[in-house]
C-alpha cells in the first residue's frame, strides 16, 4: 500500500545567492548520526533552513515511507541565518563527508553562493574543508499527511529496537498488536514464528493509551532502517491503527526530532 503524500508544486530551482548562513555545531553526532540514519531511506532531498531549524520532509523512492527531520537551532553553538533558504543535497555525499568527522571536531556549515555549494569545515587537530555541490530538484514539495490514531505507545527505544530485530529473524513483515495491558511484536515465516511481549510496567517503561485491541502489519525491511534512530533518542512514541500507517517519533529534547511514517502491509500484499 502506497501512502498519499498530497504532493504540491514547488520551485524548479534552488536560490541560495544572497542568503547568509553560518552554522557552528560543537556536538557533531547530532548531524553525523542523523544523516547516516536518514540516508538509509532517502537520498536526494530538500533542506529548509530558517531561523529556528534545519528541516527535511522526504518520501522514499518507493513512496512507502516518509521521514520528517528537524535539527533545532538550539543544538548549535552558533546559528546565523538571515533568511529562509532552501537547498537540495545528496545525502550520500553529505554522509561521506560527515564520516570524516572526529568526536572532538567542530563543524562549520555555510553557503558559497557564487559556486552554489554547501561548505563544511571540520576543525580539530587540523582544518579540513569540503564543498558539496547543490542540486536543482524538480520533485514536488511534500506535505505531511494528516493522520488520526486511536493508539499511542511510549517506550524506551532500546526495547522496541530489540523486539523488531527479534521478529525480523523470522519473517518479512511484523505485526504490531496492542491492548490496555500489553504491546506485542510478532512475525510469521513459512514454518516458524516469533513473538515478543512487552507488558505495561515500570521495567519496560511502556505507557499504552488505547481502549481497544489494535493490530496492524508493516514491512520489517523499513522498520529495521527506522529503528536506527534509537542511536540518538532514548525513547520512542509509536502510533498505529488497523491497516493504517505507522508513525514513530524519536526526540532529543532541544536538539532534534526524527519522525517516520510507514504504510501498512495489507493482507492482499
Phi, psi and omega per residue, in radians:
X1 nan 2.141 3.075
X2 -1.510 2.603 3.068
X3 -1.557 2.532 3.038
X4 -1.535 1.866 -3.067
X5 -1.537 0.023 3.097
X6 0.919 1.073 -3.086
X7 -1.133 2.490 3.041
X8 -2.301 2.782 -3.050
X9 -1.197 2.638 3.064
X10 -2.429 3.122 -3.127
X11 -1.171 2.570 3.121
X12 -1.387 -0.436 -3.129
X13 -2.184 2.805 -3.131
X14 -1.851 2.064 -3.123
X15 -1.640 2.060 3.132
X16 -2.141 -0.328 -3.092
X17 -1.173 2.310 3.117
X18 1.702 -0.317 3.113
X19 -1.518 2.440 3.123
X20 -1.826 2.226 -3.128
X21 -2.573 2.053 3.024
X22 -2.394 2.092 -3.093
X23 -2.175 2.341 3.120
X24 -2.150 2.107 -3.079
X25 -2.016 2.014 -3.109
X26 -1.535 -0.322 3.088
X27 -1.995 1.508 -2.973
X28 -1.111 -0.349 -3.079
X29 -1.059 -0.540 -3.084
X30 -1.166 -0.530 3.052
X31 -1.582 -0.839 -3.077
X32 -1.020 -0.905 -3.073
X33 -1.238 -0.679 -3.107
X34 -1.184 -0.700 3.111
X35 -1.146 -0.689 3.093
X36 -1.068 -0.705 3.140
X37 -1.208 -0.820 -3.076
X38 -1.173 -0.560 -3.116
X39 -1.176 -0.199 3.039
X40 -1.158 -0.455 -3.058
X41 -1.957 -0.639 -3.053
X42 -2.267 2.713 -3.058
X43 -2.127 -1.245 3.129
X44 -1.574 2.080 -2.997
X45 -2.398 2.763 2.971
X46 -1.677 2.318 3.041
X47 -1.944 2.198 3.081
X48 -1.739 2.088 -3.126
X49 -1.946 2.079 3.075
X50 -2.253 -2.969 -3.025
X51 -1.225 -0.226 -3.073
X52 -1.912 -0.407 -2.948
X53 -2.966 2.892 2.838
X54 -1.810 2.233 -3.067
X55 -2.234 2.465 3.069
X56 -2.356 2.271 3.035
X57 -2.211 2.040 -3.039
X58 -2.607 2.562 3.046
X59 -1.827 2.610 3.117
X60 -1.270 2.826 -3.071
X61 -0.983 -0.523 3.138
X62 -1.452 -0.076 3.125
X63 1.066 0.603 3.142
X64 -1.803 -0.470 -3.096
X65 -2.357 2.850 3.084
X66 -2.395 2.531 3.042
X67 -2.089 2.419 3.057
X68 -2.174 2.001 -3.003
X69 -2.144 2.351 3.074
X70 -2.357 2.153 2.995
X71 -1.908 1.943 -2.949
X72 -1.354 2.647 3.123
X73 -1.038 -0.509 -3.128
X74 -1.213 -0.178 3.077
X75 -1.408 -0.236 -3.041
X76 -1.727 2.583 3.015
X77 -1.292 -0.560 3.062
X78 -2.459 2.335 -3.099
X79 -2.482 1.774 -3.057
X80 -2.158 1.800 3.131
X81 -2.270 2.069 -3.040
X82 -1.601 -0.260 3.048
X83 -2.751 2.732 3.116
X84 -1.078 2.260 -3.073
X85 -2.318 2.375 3.075
X86 -1.944 2.213 3.108
X87 -2.240 2.648 3.141
X88 -2.089 2.284 -3.095
X89 -2.403 2.807 3.002
X90 -1.617 2.067 -3.063
X91 -1.152 -0.531 3.103
X92 -1.137 -0.703 3.098
X93 -1.133 -0.749 3.119
X94 -1.132 -0.697 3.133
X95 -1.096 -0.703 -3.138
X96 -1.070 -0.689 3.100
X97 -1.190 -0.794 -3.083
X98 -1.164 -0.392 3.065
X99 -1.134 -0.355 -3.140
X100 -1.509 -0.034 -3.131
X101 -1.351 2.295 3.072
X102 -1.617 2.698 -3.063
X103 -0.943 -0.577 -3.094
X104 -1.623 0.008 -3.125
X105 -1.220 2.696 2.942
X106 -1.904 2.346 -3.134
X107 -1.828 2.201 2.996
X108 -1.904 2.302 -3.111
X109 -2.160 2.227 3.044
X110 -2.628 2.967 -3.105
X111 -1.805 2.382 2.968
X112 -1.748 1.672 -3.049
X113 -1.110 -0.569 -3.083
X114 -1.191 -0.677 -3.109
X115 -1.799 0.019 -3.128
X116 0.929 0.944 3.112
X117 -2.282 2.637 3.054
X118 -1.636 2.151 -3.078
X119 -1.816 2.202 3.076
X120 -2.009 2.140 3.098
X121 -1.949 2.112 -3.129
X122 -1.801 2.047 -3.075
X123 -1.984 2.114 3.085
X124 -2.672 -2.136 3.037
X125 -1.155 -0.472 3.051
X126 -2.325 2.996 3.072
X127 -2.006 2.132 -3.112
X128 -2.123 2.366 -3.078
X129 -2.101 2.238 3.111
X130 -2.175 2.334 3.088
X131 -1.986 2.068 -3.095
X132 -1.844 2.202 -3.128
X133 -1.134 2.393 3.059
X134 -1.498 2.722 -3.108
X135 -1.854 2.757 2.965
X136 -1.916 1.568 -3.096
X137 -1.460 2.302 3.096
X138 -1.719 -0.030 3.104
X139 -1.112 2.613 -3.132
X140 -1.264 2.662 3.002
X141 -1.143 2.633 -3.055
X142 -2.037 2.339 3.100
X143 -1.680 2.516 3.087
X144 -1.298 2.189 -3.121
X145 -1.149 2.550 3.097
X146 -1.453 2.066 -3.081
X147 -2.188 2.480 3.083
X148 -2.103 2.220 -3.055
X149 -2.045 2.392 3.064
X150 -1.533 0.033 -2.999
X151 -2.485 2.375 3.008
X152 -2.379 2.256 3.106
X153 -2.148 2.257 3.044
X154 -2.013 2.320 -3.138
X155 -2.736 2.984 3.026
X156 -1.195 2.283 -3.050
X157 -1.077 -0.516 -3.138
X158 -1.113 -0.656 3.116
X159 -1.132 -0.796 3.133
X160 -1.148 -0.727 3.106
X161 -0.959 -0.924 -3.108
X162 -1.108 -0.677 -3.123
X163 -1.135 -0.745 3.114
X164 -1.131 -0.733 3.122
X165 -1.104 -0.720 3.114
X166 -1.086 -0.836 -3.129
X167 -1.143 -0.549 -3.100
X168 -1.184 -0.256 3.096
X169 -1.165 -0.497 -2.979
X170 -1.675 -0.887 -2.979
X171 -2.263 3.098 3.132
X172 -1.586 -0.191 3.095
X173 -2.352 2.815 -3.113
X174 -2.276 2.431 3.084
X175 -1.728 2.281 3.039
X176 -1.814 2.198 -3.068
X177 -2.299 2.307 -3.117
X178 -2.494 2.490 2.935
X179 -2.369 -2.877 -3.044
X180 -1.130 -0.467 -2.986
X181 -1.936 -0.319 -2.944
X182 -2.622 2.574 3.049
X183 -2.066 2.150 -3.071
X184 -2.097 2.378 3.043
X185 -2.062 2.124 -3.075
X186 -2.397 2.795 3.082
X187 -2.607 2.716 -3.140
X188 -2.328 2.344 3.018
X189 -1.862 -2.902 -3.134
X190 -1.115 -0.733 -3.106
X191 -2.215 -0.072 -3.059
X192 -2.221 2.895 3.063
X193 -2.650 2.824 3.129
X194 -2.494 2.608 3.121
X195 -2.585 2.331 3.073
X196 -2.123 2.109 3.124
X197 -1.791 2.212 3.080
X198 -2.055 1.771 -3.118
X199 -1.275 2.714 3.083
X200 -1.381 1.767 3.116
X201 -2.722 3.124 -3.078
X202 -1.187 -0.543 -3.099
X203 -1.164 -0.827 -3.119
X204 -1.435 -0.235 -3.092
X205 0.977 0.571 -3.141
X206 -1.591 2.288 3.003
X207 -2.095 2.137 -3.094
X208 -2.007 2.197 3.129
X209 -2.069 1.623 3.105
X210 -2.764 2.690 3.103
X211 -1.790 -0.271 -3.047
X212 -2.302 2.880 3.020
X213 -1.365 2.273 -3.070
X214 -2.260 2.401 -3.129
X215 -2.424 2.406 3.058
X216 -2.698 2.788 -3.023
X217 -2.096 2.488 -3.089
X218 -2.478 2.791 -3.132
X219 -1.197 2.229 3.109
X220 -1.233 -0.558 -3.135
X221 -1.045 -0.805 3.141
X222 -1.232 -0.720 -3.110
X223 -1.087 -0.658 -3.141
X224 -1.105 -0.576 3.091
X225 -1.291 -0.639 -3.083
X226 -1.253 -0.689 -3.053
X227 -1.225 -0.110 3.067
X228 -1.135 -0.287 3.062
X229 -1.132 -0.223 3.083
X230 -1.133 -0.286 3.064
X231 -1.129 -0.472 -3.106
X232 -1.780 -0.700 -3.018
X233 -1.972 2.372 -3.098
X234 -1.410 -0.355 -3.113
X235 -2.248 2.727 3.107
X236 -2.396 2.499 3.020
X237 -1.885 2.266 -3.039
X238 -2.070 2.261 3.101
X239 -2.344 2.354 3.085
X240 -2.797 3.023 3.064
X241 -2.644 2.963 -3.081
X242 -1.098 2.208 -3.126
X243 0.848 0.827 -3.019
X244 -2.487 2.677 -3.117
X245 -0.993 2.650 3.039
X246 -1.724 2.447 3.063
X247 -2.181 2.250 3.088
X248 -2.056 2.340 3.136
X249 -2.134 2.087 3.037
X250 -1.984 2.227 -3.048
X251 -2.312 2.299 2.936
X252 -1.986 1.895 -2.990
X253 -0.933 2.287 3.104
X254 1.124 0.195 -3.132
X255 -2.147 -1.103 -3.042
X256 -2.784 2.885 2.989
X257 -2.462 2.484 3.033
X258 -2.221 2.140 3.089
X259 -2.075 2.468 3.081
X260 -2.152 2.514 2.967
X261 -2.200 2.259 -3.056
X262 -2.259 2.247 3.111
X263 -1.168 2.603 -3.120
X264 -1.364 2.771 2.941
X265 -1.645 1.997 -3.137
X266 -1.626 2.878 -2.970
X267 -1.038 -0.509 -3.087
X268 -1.619 0.156 3.069
X269 -1.092 nan nan
